[in-house]
Structure formats: structure tokens, C-alpha cells
Amino acid sequence: MQTNFLSEMQTIVTGQVESVTRYDIDADNRGGSIWVSKPSSGKNPNVLGQDLIKIKMPYAMFDQLKQKQDSGEVQFPCMMEILCDIDMGGANRAVLTAVSVKRLVNEPPKPDLGKTENKPSVKPQ
């Protein structure tokens, strides 16, 4: 019996989650993605700016993250830690699939820009 070496591996990705998306083509073809940006390592001369990482996500995780955003626990984009399974994808490339996601506690939640706040106005003198 042969086991897949990567099927037993996990990794943690820490970075700024820029976007969380999902798709629903039919009952058998649905899922989602977490889009993470990280500072470029500089190893690839063909990348300017941030490195972008796409992490596969179970369809139901989108609703969990939406509830966290609706409750004010997170506001995207934000720094997060994502526990991922490592699987073998096409062309012998590793595919990351999110198992759990949590906001880094050292980053305060961002204000909701859709809400208006009553701030006193200050007039310059």
C-alpha cells in the first residue's frame, strides 16, 4: 500500500487576507478561495510588489468568515493565520487547502467604512 507523502502534511500561512471568494457551479462543483498577499521574497525577478497566494477553501468556510465579518470580529483585508492541508495538484504542484482561519490578535479590527460615525468637526484656525 502506497501513501501520498503530502497527504499527511500541513502548513500555516500568515499574511494579509485580501479577499475571500466562493463559487457554486452545481452541487458537485462548489468551493472557495482565500487570497493572501505577502511581501515578495525577491527570489522571482518576474514579480513586482506583493506575492499573491491562492488557498483553496471549503464552500461552508465562506459563510463562517462572513458571519465573523458581519459581527465585527474581522474586517477584510486583515492579517490572518491559515492552517492548510498540503495536497498534490496538477503538474506535481502542491495545493494548499484551508482547514481553519483566525485573525491575528495583535492587529486591531479595522473600522467598518460603510458605517458613519458622529465625530466632532474641527475647524482650522
C-alpha positions in Angstrom: 0.0 0.0 0.0 1.4 3.3 -1.0 0.5 6.5 0.8 0.9 10.0 -0.5 3.6 11.8 1.4 1.9 15.2 1.0 -1.5 13.9 2.3 -0.2 14.0 5.8 1.4 17.4 5.7 0.1 20.7 6.9 1.5 24.2 6.9 0.5 27.6 8.4 0.3 30.6 6.1 0.4 34.0 7.7 -0.3 37.1 5.7 -2.9 39.7 4.7 -6.1 38.2 3.5 -7.1 40.5 0.7 -10.3 38.7 -0.4 -12.4 35.6 0.2 -14.4 34.2 -2.7 -16.6 31.3 -3.4 -18.2 29.6 -6.4 -21.2 27.4 -6.8 -21.5 25.8 -10.3 -23.6 22.8 -9.3 -24.0 20.6 -6.2 -20.8 18.7 -7.1 -18.7 21.7 -8.1 -18.5 24.3 -5.3 -15.8 25.7 -3.2 -13.9 28.9 -2.5 -10.6 30.6 -2.3 -8.7 32.8 0.2 -6.4 35.3 -1.5 -3.4 36.2 0.6 -0.7 38.8 -0.1 2.8 38.7 1.4 5.9 40.7 0.9 7.9 39.4 -2.1 10.8 37.2 -1.2 12.8 38.7 -4.0 13.6 35.2 -5.4 11.5 35.7 -8.5 12.7 38.6 -10.7 9.3 38.5 -12.6 7.3 39.7 -9.5 7.0 43.4 -8.6 5.1 44.2 -5.4 3.4 41.6 -3.2 3.4 37.9 -3.8 -0.2 36.6 -4.1 -1.2 33.2 -2.8 -4.4 31.4 -3.6 -5.6 28.9 -1.0 -8.5 26.6 -1.7 -11.3 26.8 0.9 -14.3 24.6 1.7 -17.6 26.2 0.5 -19.0 26.4 4.0 -16.0 28.3 5.3 -17.1 31.4 3.3 -20.3 31.6 5.4 -18.3 31.2 8.6 -16.0 34.1 7.6 -19.0 36.2 6.5 -20.5 35.8 10.0 -17.2 36.9 11.6 -17.2 40.0 9.3 -20.9 40.7 10.0 -20.3 40.5 13.8 -17.3 42.9 13.5 -14.8 40.2 14.6 -12.8 40.7 11.3 -12.9 43.2 8.6 -11.2 42.3 5.3 -8.5 42.9 4.3 -6.8 41.8 7.6 -3.8 39.8 8.8 -4.7 36.2 9.4 -3.2 32.8 10.1 -4.5 30.0 7.9 -3.9 26.3 8.8 -3.7 24.4 5.4 -3.5 20.8 4.3 -0.9 20.2 1.5 -2.2 18.1 -1.3 -0.7 17.1 -4.7 -2.2 19.1 -7.6 -1.6 19.0 -11.3 1.9 19.2 -12.7 3.2 17.9 -9.4 2.5 21.2 -7.7 1.4 21.5 -4.1 -2.1 22.7 -3.5 -3.0 24.4 -0.2 -6.5 23.8 1.3 -7.6 25.8 4.3 -8.6 23.8 7.4 -9.0 26.8 9.8 -8.6 30.6 9.7 -8.1 33.0 12.5 -7.4 36.7 12.7 -4.0 37.6 14.3 -4.7 39.0 17.7 -2.0 41.7 17.5 -3.9 43.5 14.8 -7.0 45.6 15.9 -10.1 45.2 13.8 -10.5 47.8 11.1 -13.4 50.3 11.3 -16.4 49.5 9.0 -16.2 52.1 6.3 -19.9 51.6 5.5 -21.0 53.0 8.8 -21.0 56.7 9.6 -19.7 57.9 12.9 -20.6 61.0 14.8 -17.2 62.8 15.1 -16.9 66.4 16.2 -15.8 68.6 13.4 -12.6 70.6 13.9 -12.3 73.9 12.1 -8.8 75.1 11.2 -7.9 78.5 12.7 
